[in-house]
Amino acid sequence: MAAALPDDHGVYMVPAFTGLGAPHRDPQARGLICGLTLDITADHVAQAALEAVA
């Protein structure tokens, strides 16, 4: 198992694949990935996804 990255480079994910729930229900909301730059690798995106659903 790979170790966590030492720095997340400011990448985070908002999982809203079926809309957002509490505190304001919005079924039209969409997920997003923020903080993408040229320094970001697939590992950073994977870590952001894991942290978002954990």
Secondary structure, DSSP 8 states (H G I E B T S, - for coil): -----S--TT-EEE--TT-B-SSS-BTT---EEE---TT--HHHHHHHHHHHH-
